[in-house]
Amino acid sequence: MSISSRLAERFKELTPEAKKKLIKMAWSDKTSMKEIEKSFGFSANQVEKFMRHELSEKDYKRWHKRRATKFNQKSRKAARLRSLLKYND
């Protein structure tokens, strides 16, 4: 996954403190992508590209797997709740 020169320039403009904050927010379970977008102006796709660009390959894979698992757990839980509610009606 390559990044555009414009996006690479935006990443370079970030201070080291801002990069650390963005990485910390992306790792956090309590921070949504909407909050990151409000703070930094990066979409979820751009945050993913940033993480791939800034983290080592091993750390990126771990973050990506954790993020995917977290979203899947929410959707599985929601699906179970919907099915329970469906049977109770």
FENQUIWO-V564352 format. One record per pair of residues at least 4 apart in sequence whose C-alpha atoms are under 7 Angstrom apart, sorted by sequence separation. I is the first residue (numbers start at 1). J is the second residue. D is the distance in Angstrom with one decimal. If there is no record, write none. Layout:
BEGIN
i=(I/I)
j=(J/J)
d=(D/D)
END
This chain:
BEGIN
i=(3/4/5/6/7/8/9/10/14/15/16/17/18/19/20/21/22/23/24/31/32/33/34/35/36/37/42/43/44/45/46/47/48/49/50/51/55/56/57/58/59/60/61/62/63/64/65/66/67/68/69/70/71/72/73/74/75/76/77/78/79/80/81/82/83/84/85/3/14/37/42/55/25/36/37/52/51/33/27)
j=(7/8/9/10/11/12/13/14/18/19/20/21/22/23/24/25/26/27/28/35/36/37/38/39/40/41/46/47/48/49/50/51/52/53/54/55/59/60/61/62/63/64/65/66/67/68/69/70/71/72/73/74/75/76/77/78/79/80/81/82/83/84/85/86/87/88/89/8/19/42/47/60/31/42/43/60/60/44/63)
d=(6.3/6.1/6.1/6.4/6.3/6.3/6.3/6.9/5.8/6.2/6.2/6.2/6.1/6.2/6.1/6.0/6.1/6.2/6.2/6.5/6.7/6.1/6.2/6.2/5.9/4.5/5.5/6.2/6.3/6.4/6.1/6.1/6.2/6.1/6.0/5.6/5.9/6.0/6.2/6.3/6.1/6.0/6.0/6.1/6.1/6.1/6.0/6.0/6.3/6.1/6.0/6.5/6.4/6.0/6.0/6.1/6.0/6.2/6.2/6.1/6.2/6.2/6.1/6.0/6.3/6.3/6.4/6.4/6.2/4.9/6.0/5.6/5.9/6.9/5.7/5.7/6.4/5.9/6.9)
END
